[in-house]
Amino acid sequence: ILIVISLLILKKRKAEKELLEKELGEISKPQRPECLPGGKWNGKTYGSQKYGYSVYVDDVKITITAEEKDQIEKYSEAMDEYYAKVKEIKDKHRI
């Protein structure tokens, strides 16, 4: 009886995991702007219109234009929305 119960639990967990993966797969992750190179970015933009803008990626200062700053900020907002959706789905499935 324990084996049967264990198999049923495993089957249910597998189905839940497949549903979770399906729902997560339906969410598209925002594309990182080309002006923001790969690496660890602290999520902040610095500067002003008068002095120019910059970001730090892997502790290296990168100068960006005002347009690139706007792209990066939109990307950051989109990532916040993406992570909120992922959290909502995972919470729904209690994982």
C-alpha positions in Angstrom: 0.0 0.0 0.0 2.9 2.4 0.8 4.4 1.8 -2.6 1.1 2.6 -4.3 0.7 5.8 -2.3 4.3 6.8 -3.0 3.8 6.2 -6.7 0.6 8.3 -6.7 2.4 11.1 -4.9 5.3 11.0 -7.4 2.9 11.0 -10.3 1.0 14.0 -8.9 4.3 15.9 -8.3 5.5 15.1 -11.8 2.2 16.4 -13.3 2.4 19.6 -11.1 6.0 20.1 -12.2 5.1 19.7 -15.8 2.3 22.2 -15.5 4.6 24.7 -13.7 7.2 24.3 -16.5 4.5 24.8 -19.1 3.2 28.0 -17.5 6.7 29.3 -17.0 7.6 28.5 -20.6 4.7 30.7 -21.7 6.3 33.8 -20.2 8.9 35.4 -22.4 11.9 36.8 -20.6 12.7 40.4 -21.7 15.6 40.9 -24.1 18.6 42.6 -22.5 19.4 45.8 -24.5 22.6 45.7 -26.5 23.9 48.8 -24.7 23.9 46.8 -21.5 26.7 44.2 -22.0 26.5 40.8 -20.3 27.7 40.6 -16.7 26.5 41.6 -13.3 24.6 44.9 -13.4 23.5 46.5 -10.1 20.2 47.6 -11.6 20.9 51.3 -11.4 21.6 54.1 -13.9 23.6 57.1 -12.8 24.1 60.7 -14.0 22.1 63.5 -15.5 21.3 65.0 -18.8 23.9 67.7 -18.2 26.8 65.4 -17.2 25.8 62.2 -19.1 24.6 58.8 -18.0 26.4 55.7 -17.0 25.9 52.1 -15.6 28.2 49.8 -13.9 28.6 46.2 -15.2 31.0 44.0 -13.3 32.2 47.1 -11.5 33.2 48.7 -14.7 31.7 52.1 -15.6 30.0 52.2 -19.0 28.9 55.6 -20.4 25.5 55.5 -22.1 23.3 57.9 -24.0 19.9 59.3 -22.8 18.2 56.9 -25.3 20.2 54.0 -24.0 19.3 55.0 -20.4 15.6 54.9 -21.4 16.0 51.4 -23.0 17.7 50.1 -19.8 15.1 51.5 -17.5 12.3 50.0 -19.7 14.2 46.7 -19.6 14.5 46.9 -15.8 10.8 47.5 -15.4 10.0 44.6 -17.8 12.3 42.3 -15.7 10.5 43.4 -12.5 7.2 42.4 -14.2 8.7 39.1 -15.4 10.0 38.1 -12.0 6.6 39.0 -10.4 4.9 36.7 -12.9 7.3 33.9 -12.2 6.8 34.3 -8.4 3.1 34.4 -8.8 3.2 31.1 -10.8 5.6 29.4 -8.4 3.5 30.5 -5.4 0.4 29.1 -7.1 2.1 25.8 -7.4 3.8 26.1 -4.0 7.3 25.6 -5.2 
